[in-house]
């Protein structure tokens, strides 16, 4: 992962400037892998995120908001007991590793000053947050317990002695000289980037590739020179945080010259926050909604197969008129048919040129029976066509509905999944619960504020869509939706919004739609009075009139600025 020891150093340096000396005001634990500490320092509040998510483990200051559980978890309660009101005395990184110690000056139950240490270990799926009593070096508790049978080297349980993770015996990039570094490199065996990662502490594959790119696979002297420049940048904290893109997005604080820069930042914390924003939540929501996604995709496949069958039926029904015509021609020429004939050629009096056509016959049937069989085929195909046309309308509506559900799951928050699950139960896709009914909660749509202060509501699922459109909005409010693209209902709480507000609301409609990654997305807008839900329609489906259309390109930075 790009969050290596160098990035950790840059983060720690900024934290030292911003929150050392600050007081811990609030402590939250939104999930079982994340802790948020609110630090008050220099008349400013800072939210420090500590995450041990197996894929997105990290620590940094964040601007994101997190939904906290109704009942705080035990580890959160313990942190509040020991750290609430304490002062951050020092933040220290261990040997360029992703191990950071936060030292707090706190007051215990009898009023004595005590020192507590919060160890944050960023190690992928082995990440942890451990609260330690500094005087005794004893673990008070940790976010993830590791008993002896899981790790023989060290135990992470309350009351155990705290030990640092085992050393990997690498060279510290801060105090290793260039000759020692070159001696460790084997230029003949290749894969130099992997070798550098194995040699230097805190250097990720991305940083290693950058060092090689700078040296341009030159001589040992070139590598020594570039290593010294690389080392100097880190020692002097000359960091240039930026997000880069190649096949995928990555970030670093060392300028990466072999990748295209996407966005530069003045702060490492801002860069990491922007990169990881909502990634962990999206991953968590995806885990929660995995069964729903599988169900909806199966239903989509089923309906697409059904649509193909109905379309094939309509193609076959094109022959219906031919069977009717043949039946009528056969009826008019029955006197010409002899017993045992397998076909007959007759004049097509429907054709202006009076051409002859040949009609196939069943030799074991009478002329009348042959004619009746042709009329039967005609009636069967005509009826099948009418039924297929009706079924195609229903099936397409079903496909549109299921695609809208998939789109909603792709941008859903934790709280949205329960509403989507409830909706699928109501629509018969899931079995209804037999347990005692709970009181239904009012849908809570997303709220945004336009640049000029106008409130904009966005439905993140069909229940919220119906709530903002049919309950929350007034008749004169402005309603927006992407044209012929599954997406959210957006409502501007104003009868006369400015052009800028309409443009920003259209950005929201495009961003919370299937066309989020597209450009020039068409968005319709009209007054709520012109938006209706037909009887018997699926949740979230509406028809509207008197609309105008504008084209926008969704911009995530604009959306973040509008969020309440």
KEVEXGU-345384 format. One record per residue: x negated, y negated, z negated of N, C-alpha, C in turn; residue in three letters. Coordinates in steps of 0.1 Angstrom, whole numbers, plus 5000, padded with zeros to 4 digits. Layout:
N
XYZXYZXYZAla/...
END
This chain:
564
499150125000500050005000499149885000Unk/499649765006498749645007498549584993Unk/499349624983499249564969498049634963Unk/496849584966495649644961494949564950Unk/493749594945493149524934492849384938Unk/492549354950492249214954493549124953Unk/494649184958495949104957496249094942Unk/496049194934496249194920495449074913Unk/494249064917493348954912493948814915Unk/494448804928495048674932496348644923Unk/497148754921498348734913497948694899Unk/497048764893496648744879496048594878Unk/495348554887494748414887495948314886Unk/496948334895498048244895498848244882Unk/499048374877499848384865499148314853Unk/497748324854496948254843497248104843Unk/497448044855497647904856499147864852Unk/500047954855501447924854502147964841Unk/501748084836502548134824501648154811Unk/500348154812499548174800499848054791Unk/500148074778500547974769502047954768Unk/502748024777504248024778504948114767Unk/506148084764506948154755507948254762Unk/508048374757509048464763510448434757Unk/511248384767512648344763513648454764Unk/513548524775514548634777513848754783Unk/514448874780513848994786515049084791Unk/514949124804516049204810515449324816Unk/516249434817515849554825517049584834Unk/516949524846518049544856518249694860Unk/517149764861517149914865516249984857Unk/516150114859515250204851513750184856Unk/513550104866512150094871511749944871Unk/512549854866512249714867512549644854Unk/511549554850511749464838511449324842Unk/512349234838512149094841511949014828Unk/510848934827510548854815510748704820Unk/511548634813511648484815510748414806Unk/509748344812508748274805508948124806Unk/508948054795509147904795507747844792Unk/507247764802505947704801505947574808Unk/505347474802505247334808506647284813Unk/507647314805509047264808509647334821Unk/509047444824509547524836509847664832Unk/510847724838511147864836510547954847Unk/509948054844509348144854509948294851Unk/510348354862510848494860509648594865Unk/509148664856508048764859508648904861Unk/508548954872509049094875507949194874Unk/508249304866507349414865508049534870Unk/507549594881508249704887507449824888Unk/507949944884507250074886508050154896Unk/508750094905509350164916508350244924Unk/508650374926507650464933507150414946Unk/507950344953507450294966507150144966Unk/507650064957507449924956506949874943Unk/506049954937505449914923504649784925Unk/504849684916504149554917504449474905Unk/503849354904504249254894503949114901Unk/504849024898504748894904505848804899Unk/505748674900506848584897507848594909Unk/509148584905510148604915511248504914Unk/511848474926512948384927514248464929Unk/514148594931515348674932516148684919Unk/517448704921518348724909518648874908Unk/518748924896519049064894520249084886Unk/521049184889522249214881521849304870Unk/522149254858521749334846522949424841Unk/522649544836523649634831524449574819Unk/525649624817526449574806525749604792Unk/525149724792524449764779522949764782Unk/522049684776520649694779520049824775Unk/519149884783518550004780517649994767Unk/517250114762516550124749515150044750Unk/514450064762513150004763513349854764Unk/514349804770514649654770514849604756Unk/515649674748515949634734514649634726Unk/513749734728512549744721511649624725Unk/511549584738510749474742511249344736Unk/512549334735513149214729512749204714Unk/512749314707512449314693511049274691Unk/510049324699508649294697508149164704Unk/508749134716508149024724508948894725Unk/510248904722511148784723510548674714Unk/510348554720509748444713508248444712Unk/507648544717506148554716505448464726Unk/504248434724503448354733502448434741Unk/502348414754501348484762499948424760Unk/499148494753497748444750496748464762Unk/496848574769495848614779496448714789Unk/496048704801496348804811495048854817Unk/494748984817493449034821493649154831Unk/492849154841492849264851491649354847Unk/491749484848490649574844489949614857Unk/488649574858487749624868488249624882Unk/488949524886489549514900490549634903Unk/490949694892492049804894493349734893Unk/494449804896495749754895496349774881Unk/495549744871495849764857495749624850Unk/496849574845496849444839497349444825Unk/496649374816496949364802497549224799Unk/498749224794499349094789499249094774Unk/498449004768498348994754499248884748Unk/500048924738501048834732500748804718Unk/501048684713500948654699502448644694Unk/502748744686504148754681504148744666Unk/505348744661505548744646506348864642Unk/505948944633506649064629507749034619Unk/508349144614509549134605509249054592Unk/508049054587507748984575507148854577Unk/507048804589506548674593505048664595Unk/504348774596502948774599502748774614Unk/501648704618501248694632500648834636Unk/501148894647500549014652500249004667Unk/499349084672499049084686499649214692Unk/500349194703500949304711500349294725Unk/500249414731499649414745500649494753Unk/501049434765501849504774500949544786Unk/500749674788499849724798500749754811Unk/500449694822501149724834500249794844Unk/500649914847499850004856500550024869Unk/499949964880500549974893499850084900Unk/500450204900499850324906500850404914Unk/501650344922502650414930503650484921Unk/503850614924504750694916504350714901Unk/503050694899502550704885502450574877Unk/503150474883503150334876503850344863Unk/503550254854504150244841503950114835Unk/504850084825504749964816504650014802Unk/503549984795503350044782503149934772Unk/503949934761503749834750502849894739Unk/501749824736500749884727500549784715Unk/500349844703499949764692498449744692Unk/497949624695496549604698495649654686Unk/496049624674495149654662494949804661Unk/495949884664495850024662495650094675Unk/495850024687495750084700496750194701Unk/497850184695498850294695500050254704Unk/500550344711501750314720502950304712Unk/503650184714504950164707506050234715Unk/505950204728506850274737506450244752Unk/507050314761506650294775507950314784Unk/507950254795509050254804509250394809Unk/508150474812508350604817507450694808Unk/508150794801507350884792506650994800Unk/505451024796504651124802504151224791Unk/504751334789504351434779503151504782Unk/502451574772501251644775501251744786Unk/502351814787502451924798502451864812Unk/502751734813502751674826501351614829Unk/500651564819499351504821498451544809Unk/497451634812496651674801495551574797Unk/495351474806494251374803494751274793Unk/496051234794496551134785498051154783Unk/498551124771499951134768500550994767Unk/501650964773502350834772503650854765Unk/503550854752504750874744504650784731Unk/505750734725505650654713504750724703Unk/503850654697502950704686501650764691Unk/501550784704500250844709499250724711Unk/497950764711496850664713496850634728Unk/496750504731496750464745495350484751Unk/495250544762494050564770494250504784Unk/493250434789493350394803493350504813Unk/493950494825493850604835492450634837Unk/492150764842490750804844490050724854Unk/488750694852487950614861487750694874Unk/487750634885487550694898486050684903Unk/485250624894483750614896483450544910Unk/484250434912483950364924483050234921Unk/482550174931481750054929482749934928Unk/482449844919483249724917482849624928Unk/483749584936483449494947482949354942Unk/483149324930482749194925481249184921Unk/480649304917479249304912478449404919Unk/478849454930478049554938477249474948Unk/475949504949475149434959475249504973Unk/474949434983475149484997474349605000Unk/473149624994472249734997472849864991Unk/473449844978474049964972475350004980Unk/476049904986477249934994476850015006Unk/475749965013475350035026474850175024Unk/474150195012473650325009474750435008Unk/475950385004477050475002477750505015Unk/477650425025478250445038477550545047Unk/478250635053477650735062478250695076Unk/477350625084477750585097477950695107Unk/477350805104477450925114478750995113Unk/479350995101480551075099481851005104Unk/481850875107483050805112483950775101Unk/485250735104486250695095485750605084Unk/485150495088484450405079485550335070Unk/486750315075487750255066488050335054Unk/488250475057488450565045487250575036Unk/486050565041484950565033484850445023Unk/485150325029485150205021486150205010Unk/487350265013488450275003487950364992Unk/487150474995486650564985485450514977Unk/484850414983483550354977483950234968Unk/484750144972485050024965486350024957Unk/486249974945487449974937488349854941Unk/489649884942490649784945490749734959Unk/490149814969490149774983491149874990Unk/492149814996493149895003492649925017Unk/493250025024492950055038493049925047Unk/493949845044494149715052492949625051Unk/492449615038491249525036490049595042Unk/489949725041488749795046488649785061Unk/489849795068489849775083489449635086Unk/489849535078489449395081487949385080Unk/487349445070485849435068485149495081Unk/485649615085485049675097485249595109Unk/486449535111486749445122485849325123Unk/485549275111484549155111483149195115Unk/482749315111481449365114481349415128Unk/482449435135482549475149481649595152Unk/481649685142480949815144479449785147Unk/478949685141477549645144476549725135Unk/475349675133474249745126474549735111Unk/473649795103473749795089473549655084Unk/472749575091472449435087473749355088Unk/474549375099475749315101476749345090Unk/476849475087477749515076477449455063Unk/476049445060475649385047476049235047Unk/475949165058476249025059477749005057Unk/478549085064480049075063480549115050Unk/479849215044480249255030480049135020Unk/478849065022478648955013479648845014Unk/480048815027481048715029482448755023Unk/482748885025483948945020483948935004Unk/482848974998482648964984482748824979Unk/482148734986482148594982483548534981Unk/484348564991485748524992486548564979Unk/486248684975487048744964486548674951Unk/485148664949484648614937485048464935Unk/485048394946485348244945486848224946Unk/487648334947489148324948489548234960Unk/488948254971489348184983490348264991Unk/491548264986492548344991493448265000Unk/493948335011494848285020496048375022Unk/496948375013498048475013498948455026Unk/499248575032500048565044500648705047Unk/501748705054502448825058502048845073Unk/501648965076501249005090502149105096Unk/502049115109502849225116502049285127Unk/502149415127501549495138502649585142Unk/502549715139503649805141504649785130Unk/504149745118505049715107504549595099Unk/505349545090504849425083503949465071Unk/502949385069502049405057501649265052Unk/500949265041500549135036499149145029Unk/498449035028497249035021496748895018Unk/495848875008495348745005494048715012Unk/493348825017492148805026492648785040Unk/492148685047492648665061492348795069Unk/493448845076493348965084493348925098Unk/492148945104492048895118492448995129Unk/492649115125493049215135494549235136Unk/495249155129496749165130497349025132Unk/498549015138499148895141499848835128Unk/499448715125500048645113501448605116Unk/502348645106503748615108504148495100Unk/503648485087504048375078502948345068Unk/502448225067501448195057502148135044Unk/501448155033502048105020500948025012Unk/501347935004500447864995500247944982Unk/501148034979501148104966501148254969Unk/500348334963500348484964501648534958Unk/502048484947503348524941504548504950Unk/504548394957505648364967505548464978Unk/504348494983504148584994504648724990Unk/504248774979504648914974506148914972Unk/506748804966508148804964508948804977Unk/508448724987509148725000509048865007Unk/507848925006507649055012508649165007Unk/508649164993509449274987510849244984Unk/511249114987512649074983513649164988Unk/514449224979515549314982515149444987Unk/513849474989513449604994513849714984Unk/513449694971513749794961515249814959Unk/515949704959517449714958518049794970Unk/517549754982518049824994517749974993Unk/516550014988516250154987517150224976Unk/517350154965518250204955519650224960Unk/520150124967521550134972521650244982Unk/520550264990520550365000520650504994Unk/519950514982520050644975521450674970Unk/522050564964523450574959524450604970Unk/524250554982525250564993524850675003Unk/523850754999523450855009524650945013Unk/525450995003526551085006527551015014Unk/527850885012528750805019528350785034Unk/527050755035526450735049526550865057Unk/526250975051526351105058527851135062Unk/528751105053530251125055530651035067Unk/530350905067530750815077530150855091Unk/528850895091528150935103528851055109Unk/529151155100529851275105531251235111Unk/531951145105533251105110533051035123Unk/532050955124531750875137531450975148Unk/530651075145530351175156531651255160Unk/532451285150533751355153534551275162Unk/534651145159535551055167534951025181Unk/533651015182533051005195533251125204Unk/533251245198533551365205535051365210Unk/535851325201537351315203537551215215Unk/536851105215536950995225536551055239Unk/535451135239535051195252536051295257Unk/536651375248537751465253538951395259Unk/539351285252540451205257540151145270Unk/538951095272538551025285538551135296Unk/538051255293538051365303539451395307Unk/540351395297541851425300542351325310Unk/542051195308542551095316541951105331Unk/540751145331540151175345540851285352Unk/541151385345541851505351543251465355Unk/543851365347545251325350545351245363Unk/544251205369544251135381544851225392Unk/544851355390545351445400546851465399Unk/547451405388548951425386549751385398Unk/549551275403550351225415550151315427Unk/548951375428548751465440549651595438Unk/549751645425550651765423552051725425Unk/552451605421553851565424554151565439Unk/553251495446553451485461553451625467Unk/552551715463552551845469553851925466Unk/554351905454555651965450556851925459Unk/556851785461557951735469557751775484Unk/556551775489556351825503556751965505Unk/556352045494556652195495558152215494Unk/558852135486560352145485560952115498Unk/560452015505561051975518560752075529Unk/559752155528559352245539559452395535Unk/560252425525560452565520560752665531Unk/561552615541562052705552560852755561Unk/559752685560558552725568557752825562Unk/557952855549557052945541557553085543Unk/556653175547556953315548556453395536Unk/557053505532556653585521555153625522Unk/554453605512553053645511552053545516Unk/552553425521551653315525550853265513Unk/549553245516548653185505548453035507Unk/548952985518548852835519549752795530Unk/550052665531550852615542550452475545Unk/550452445558550052305563551352235567Unk/551452115561552752035564552351895566Unk/553251825573553051685576553251605563Unk/552251515560552351435548553051305551Unk/554351305549555151185553554951065543Unk/554151085533553750965524552550895531Unk/551850955540550750895547551250825559Unk/550850695560551250615572550850685585Unk/549750755585549250815598549850955600Unk/550750995591551451125592550451245594Unk/549351245586548451355587548951475581Unk/548351595585548751715578547951745566Unk/548551805556547751855544548051995542Unk/547052065536547252205533547552225518Unk/548552295514548952325501548652475498Unk/547852495487547652635483548852695476Unk/549152825479550252895473549853015465Unk/550653055456550453185449551353285457Unk/550653385463551453475472552453565465Unk/552353575452553353665445554453575439Unk/554453445442555553365438556453315450Unk/557753295447558653245457558253095460Unk/558753045472558452905475558952805464Unk/560152845459560752755448559852765435Unk/559352885432558452895420557152815422Unk/556652825434555352755437555652595436Unk/556752555440557052405439557252375424Unk/557952455417558152425402556852425395Unk/555852515399554552515392553752385394Unk/553952335407553252205410553852095402Unk/555252085400555851985392555551995377Unk/555352125373554952145359553552095356Unk/552652115365551252055364551351905363Unk/552251845372552351705372552851655359Unk/553951715354554451665341553551685329Unk/552751795329551851825319550651725319Unk/550151695331549051595331549551455328Unk/550751425332551251285329551451265315Unk/552051375308552251365293550851355286Unk/549951445291548651445285547951305286Unk/548151245298547551115300548051005290Unk/549451005289550050915280549550935265Unk/549551055261549051085248547551055246Unk/546751085256545351045256545150895255Unk/545950825262545750675262546050625248Unk/547150675241547450635228546350675218Unk/545850805220544850855211543450775213Unk/543250735225541950655227542050525219Unk/543250455219543350335212543150355197Unk/543750465192543550505177542050535175Unk/541450615183540150665181539150545182Unk/539350455191538450335192538550255180Unk/539750235175539950165162539250225151Unk/539350365150538650445140537150425141Unk/536650425153535150415155534750275151Unk/535550165154535250035150535250025135Unk/536150085129536250075114535050145108Unk/534750265113533650345107532250265109Unk/532150205121530950125124530850005114Unk/531949945111531949835102531549875088Unk/532050005084531650055071530150075070Unk/529550135081528050155082527350025081Unk/527849925088527149795088527249735074Unk/528349755067528449705053527549775044Unk/527349905046526449985037524949945039Unk/524649895051523249855054522949725047Unk/523849645044523549525037524249515023Unk/524649635018525449635005524449614993Unk/525049554982524349544970524849654961Unk/524249674949524749774940526249774937Unk/526749654935528149644931529049674943Unk/528549654955529449674967529749824970Unk/528849914966528950054969530250114963Unk/530450084950531650134943532950094951Unk/532949964956534149924963534349994976Unk/533250014983533250094996533750234993Unk/533250294982533650434979535150444976Unk/535650334968537050334965537850314977Unk/537450234987538150214999538250345007Unk/537150425008537150545015538050645009Unk/538250644996539150724989540650694993Unk/540850554993542250514997542550545011Unk/541550545020541850575034541850725037Unk/541550805027541650955028540351025033Unk/539250955033538051015038537351085026Unk/537651045014537151115002538351154993Unk/538151264986539151304977539451204966Unk/540651184962541051084952540651144938Unk/540251054929539851104916541151134908Unk/541051244901542251284892542151224878Unk/541051164875540851104862541850984860Unk/541950944847542750834844542350704851Unk/543250634857542850524865542350404857Unk/541250354861540650234855541350114860Unk/541250004852541849874857540949834869Unk/541649794880540849754892540249614889Unk/538949604893538249484892538549394904Unk/538549264902538649174913537349174921Unk/537549184935536249174943535549044941Unk/534249054941533348944939532548914951Unk/532948834960532248804973530948724970Unk/530048724980528848654979529148504980Unk/528548414972528748274973527548204977Unk/527748104986526648024992527047874991Unk/526047784991526347644991525647585003Unk/526347515012525747455024524947335020Unk/524147285029523247175026524047055021Unk/525247025025526046915020526846945008Unk/526647065002527347094990528647174991Unk/529047215003530347285005530147435002Unk/531147484995531047634991531447725003Unk/530647825005530947925016530948065009Unk/532048135012532148275007531948375018Unk/531248485014530948595024531448725018Unk/532248795025532648935021531649035025Unk/531149115015530149215018530749355021Unk/532049365019532749495023534149455026Unk/534949555030536349525035537249475023Unk/537049525011537849475000537549324998Unk/536249284998535849144997536249065009Unk/536249125021536649055033538149015032Unk/538949115028540449085026540648985015Unk/539848995004540048904993539748754997Unk/538548735004538248595008539148545019Unk/539648635028540448585039541948565034Unk/542548655027543948655024544348605010Unk/543348595001543648554987542948424983Unk/541548424986540748314981540948184989Unk/541148205003541148095012542448025012Unk/542447895015543647815018543947815033Unk/545147785037545547785051544647705060Unk/544147595054543347495062541847525062Unk/541447615054539947655053539547715066Unk/538247705069537647755081537147905080Unk/537547985089537248135088536248165100Unk/535248245098534248275108534048425108Unk/533748475120533348615122532648635136Unk/531648725136530948755149531948805159Unk/531748765172532648805183532448945187Unk/533449035185533349175189532149245184Unk/531649205172530549275165530949295151Unk/530749415145531149445131530349345122Unk/531049285112530349195103531349145092Unk/530749055084531549005073532448895077Unk/533548875069534448765070533748655062Unk/533648535068533048415061534048305061Unk/534148245049535148135047534448015042Unk/534747895049534247765044535347705036Unk/535147675023536247615015536347465017Unk/536747435030536947295033537747295046Unk/538647195047539447185059538747105070Unk/537747015065537046935075535546945072Unk/534947065074533547075072532647005082Unk/531446965078530546905088530047005098Unk/529546955109528947045119527847125114Unk/527047065105525947135099526447255090Unk/527547235082528147335074528647455083Unk/529347415094529847525103528647605109Unk/527547535112526347605118525747695107Unk/525747655095525147735084526047855081Unk/527347835081528347945079528248045090Unk/528047995103527848085114526548165112Unk/525548105107524248175104524548295094Unk/525348265084525748365075526548485081Unk/527548445090528348545097527448635106Unk/526448575112525548645121524648735113Unk/524148675102523148755094523848875087Unk/525048865082525748975076526649045086Unk/525949085097526649155108525749255114Unk/526249335123525349435130524349365139Unk/524549245142523649165151522549085143Unk/522249135131521349055122520049035128Unk/519549125136518149115142518249055156Unk/519449015161519548965175519448805175Unk/519348755187519348615189520548575197Unk/520948445196522148395203523348475200Unk/523648495187524848575183526148495184Unk/527148545192528348465193529248475180Unk/529648365174530448355162531648275165Unk/532848335163534148265164534448195151Unk/535148075152535648015140536947955142Unk/537847955133539247905134539747875120Unk/540947815119541547795106542147925101Unk/542247935088542748055082544248085086Unk/544947975089546347985093546548065106Unk/545448075114545448145127544948295125Unk/544648335113544148475111545248555105Unk/545548665111546548755107546048905106Unk/546648975097546349125096547649195102Unk/547449275113548649345118549149455108Unk/550449485108550949585100550249725103Unk/549949795092549349925094547849925098Unk/547249805099545849795104544949845093Unk/543749895097542649935088542249815079Unk/541649845067541149735058540149655066Unk/540249525064539249435070539549395085Unk/540549465091540849425105541849315106Unk/541549215114542449105116542549065131Unk/543548985135543548925148543648775146Unk/543048695155543048555153543248475166Unk/543648355166543848275178543248135175Unk/543248045186542847905185541347895180Unk/540547995184539147995179538247915189Unk/537147875183536047815191534847915188Unk/533847905197532747995196531447915197Unk/530547955188529147895189528148005188Unk/526947985192525848085193524748045183Unk/524348135175523348115165522348235164Unk/521148205160520148305157519948315142Unk/520248435136520048445121518648415117Unk/518548345106517248305100517248335085Unk/516448435081516548485067516148365057Unk/515248285061514848175053515948075050Unk/516748055060517947965059518948025049Unk/519148155051520148225042519648215027Unk/518348235025517848225011518048085005Unk/517947985013518147845008519547825004Unk/520447885011521947865009522447944997Unk/521748044993522248134982522348064969Unk/523548094962523748034949522848104939Unk/
END
